[in-house]
């Protein structure tokens, strides 16, 4: 028999965070989080997501052993302002036992019905900057710090429980050498002259901070029309600046401004921390910080994390300026492979943007939906 316990104390939340360490022990593909960072993300006094969202965390036990976990999340901006009557679920991990996965999901459904919601969807986090989707293809590739990895049996559990695919996501990669300067160098000069644009490059993180709020505002403008998009709030901006910007090499952040110095485009690339996080095994000390700093300084693989372009400048070739700047940076740092974070499979515009680099889809993931009626 499976029993469910809500994680309320600090010790129980730590159990919730560390369960995957046993579930994926020995896997060459799973990338562990930093335990302290993950616990902070679930701390209602520290993560500003809780100002507009509720979340409850549940542990599943069978014969006295911890065998699964799930977070039940309600984003009230989504429910009340967008009128999407959905309960989200995330951090959904379980052993290959249908009784375990079904018992956890029934708990999510129970909360959704109590709140008069209509369906559940997951796996997904609190906001659009959190991890999303269960891996459906590409299990033989190493994960990343910004995606979930999971066993291949997960999808079968979703299907047996009556879930249907809601959104599909693609993850692409291409060698840096595929970015042929002939594709964007001339266009870069033309677009800058035509619209009076210029690039801003950085060498120190502190140079970015005065412009970071503009960047998040532009992020909201860029993705406002995507399904289930929830804008980033002011307090979340401060949280994300603190949480993420220190992980990013300042030279991997590119801004494009117009004649009035207004930000009209930006891009963020991160070095791959996957192998460094595997070596750290959830802990910053004594050696985790060293491994992360080495990856930040020397890793030859990078992830395109975010690209934002103001709606007025979309389809006007602004990406040529961005690619031209990255080509110079990547050539200097001898970057080998470029990876892209999960992108909606029906986002044709983003695929068009990358098509000249001959990207290869190497992973697929999806969110799944089930009605609560």
Secondary structure, DSSP 8 states (H G I E B T S, - for coil): -EEEEE--SHHHHHHHHHHHHHHTTT-SS-----HHHHHHHT-TTT-GGGGTEEEEEEEEEETTEEEEEEEEEEEHIIIIIS---EEEEEEEEE-S-HHHHHHHHHHHHHHHHHTT--EEEESB-SSTTS-B-EEEE-TTS---TTS----TTHHHHHHHTT-EEEEEEEEEEEEGGGS-GGGTHHHHHHHHHHHT-EEE--SSHHHHHHHHHHHHHHHHHHHTTSTT-----HHHHHHHHHHHGGGS-GGGEEEEE-TT--EEEEEEEEE--HHHHHHHTT--TTTHHHHHHHHHHH-SEEEEEEEEE-GGGTTTTTHHHHHHHHHHHHHHHT--EEEE--EETT-HHHHHHHGGG--EEEEEEEEEEEE--
